[in-house]
Amino acid sequence: MKHRDTRRLGAIVFRDPVLLCGALYVLLYFDASGFLRLGLLAAFLHEWGHILLYCAFFHRFPVIEVTMTGFCMRLCGNALSPGRRFWLAAAGPAVNFLLASLWALRLRQRMTIRGSAFLAANLLTGSFNLLPIPPLDGAQMAASLYAVWNSRKKLAGND
């Protein structure tokens, strides 16, 4: 069995941190335009949308896994109703679309290339995460809506 290098910093768990830092260093080194940094910022803010709503629901910070493929928030056995699971999944894309809207208003006053890139990064991050493919937010939202629909169908007696 292959041993995975794992480091823990409080509630944040890093999987293969040397490989992660090395890959991030190379990508940022060749990012002369700075657009990758804006995309990473949009992804970071997206995850903070999920984290803040989790903190509002459970009054504590979640366990976050940082891997080569991104961030993943662990619920650690906390039971969520389908409605709460839906809103927790929707929080990330909502932050991205809110930031994109605010940036669109800002760009009406003063158009910049970086501002346009930040707007695009938020739109792309939010839209991508709405795809109904596990483990993306869209799949979580669809599963939650299906669970709510199914439970209402059962309550109505339409098995």
C-alpha positions in Angstrom: 0.0 0.0 0.0 1.3 3.4 -1.0 2.0 5.8 1.9 0.6 9.3 1.3 2.4 12.2 2.8 -0.1 14.1 5.0 0.5 17.2 7.1 -2.1 18.8 9.4 -2.3 22.4 10.4 -5.2 22.8 12.8 -8.4 21.9 10.9 -6.5 22.0 7.5 -5.1 18.8 6.2 -2.5 18.9 3.4 -2.2 15.8 1.2 1.2 15.5 -0.5 2.3 19.0 0.5 5.7 18.8 -1.2 4.2 17.9 -4.5 1.4 20.5 -4.1 3.9 23.3 -3.3 6.2 22.3 -6.1 3.4 22.2 -8.7 2.0 25.5 -7.4 5.4 27.1 -7.5 6.0 26.0 -11.1 2.5 27.2 -12.2 2.9 30.6 -10.5 6.4 31.0 -11.8 5.2 30.8 -15.4 2.1 32.9 -14.7 3.5 36.2 -16.0 0.1 37.7 -16.6 -1.2 37.0 -13.1 -4.4 35.4 -14.4 -3.8 32.1 -12.6 -3.5 34.1 -9.3 -7.0 35.6 -10.0 -8.4 32.1 -10.7 -6.9 30.8 -7.5 -8.4 33.7 -5.6 -11.8 33.1 -7.1 -11.5 29.4 -6.0 -10.3 30.4 -2.5 -13.3 32.8 -2.1 -15.6 30.1 -3.4 -14.5 27.7 -0.6 -14.9 30.5 2.0 -18.5 30.7 1.0 -18.9 27.1 2.0 -16.8 27.5 5.2 -18.7 30.5 6.5 -22.1 28.8 6.0 -20.7 25.6 7.7 -19.6 27.8 10.6 -23.0 29.3 10.8 -24.7 25.9 10.9 -22.3 24.1 13.3 -20.5 27.0 15.2 -17.1 25.5 14.5 -14.6 25.4 11.7 -14.7 22.4 9.3 -11.9 20.1 8.4 -10.5 21.2 5.0 -8.4 18.9 2.9 -6.1 20.6 0.4 -5.0 18.3 -2.4 -3.6 18.6 -5.9 -7.2 18.7 -7.3 -8.4 21.4 -4.9 -10.1 21.9 -1.6 -12.5 19.5 0.0 -14.6 20.2 3.1 -15.3 17.2 5.3 -18.5 17.1 7.2 -17.1 14.7 9.8 -20.3 12.8 10.4 -22.4 15.9 10.9 -25.9 15.1 9.7 -27.4 17.7 7.4 -31.0 17.9 6.3 -31.4 18.0 2.5 -32.3 21.7 2.7 -29.1 22.5 4.6 -27.0 20.4 2.4 -28.4 22.3 -0.6 -27.6 25.7 0.9 -24.1 24.5 1.9 -23.4 23.4 -1.6 -25.0 26.6 -3.1 -22.9 28.9 -0.9 -19.7 28.6 -2.9 -21.2 29.4 -6.4 -23.3 32.1 -4.7 -20.2 33.9 -3.5 -18.7 33.7 -7.0 -21.8 35.1 -8.7 -22.1 37.8 -6.0 -18.4 38.8 -6.6 -18.9 38.7 -10.4 -22.0 41.0 -10.1 -20.1 43.4 -7.9 -17.2 43.4 -10.2 -19.5 44.0 -13.2 -20.8 47.1 -11.5 -17.3 48.2 -10.7 -16.1 47.6 -14.3 -18.9 49.9 -15.6 -17.1 52.7 -13.9 -13.5 51.8 -14.8 -12.7 48.9 -17.1 -9.4 47.1 -16.5 -8.0 43.8 -17.8 -7.4 42.4 -14.3 -10.9 43.4 -13.3 -12.3 41.6 -16.3 -10.2 38.6 -15.6 -11.4 38.5 -12.0 -15.0 38.8 -13.2 -14.4 35.9 -15.7 -12.6 33.8 -13.1 -15.6 34.1 -10.7 -18.1 33.3 -13.4 -16.1 30.3 -14.6 -15.5 29.0 -11.0 -19.2 29.4 -10.0 -20.5 27.9 -13.3 -18.1 25.0 -13.3 -19.0 24.0 -9.8 -22.7 24.0 -10.7 -22.1 21.0 -13.1 -24.0 18.0 -11.8 -20.9 15.8 -11.6 -19.8 14.4 -8.2 -18.2 15.8 -6.1 -19.0 19.3 -7.5 -21.6 21.5 -5.9 -24.1 20.9 -8.7 -24.3 17.2 -7.9 -24.7 17.9 -4.2 -27.5 20.4 -5.0 -29.2 18.0 -7.3 -29.1 15.1 -4.8 -30.5 17.4 -2.1 -33.3 18.6 -4.4 -34.1 15.0 -5.3 -34.2 14.0 -1.6 -36.6 16.9 -0.8 -38.8 16.0 -3.8 -38.8 12.3 -2.9 -39.7 13.0 0.8 -42.6 15.3 -0.3 -43.8 12.6 -2.7 -43.8 10.0 0.1 -45.7 12.4 2.4 -48.3 13.0 -0.2 -48.7 9.2 -0.4 -47.7 8.9 -4.0 -45.2 6.0 -3.6 
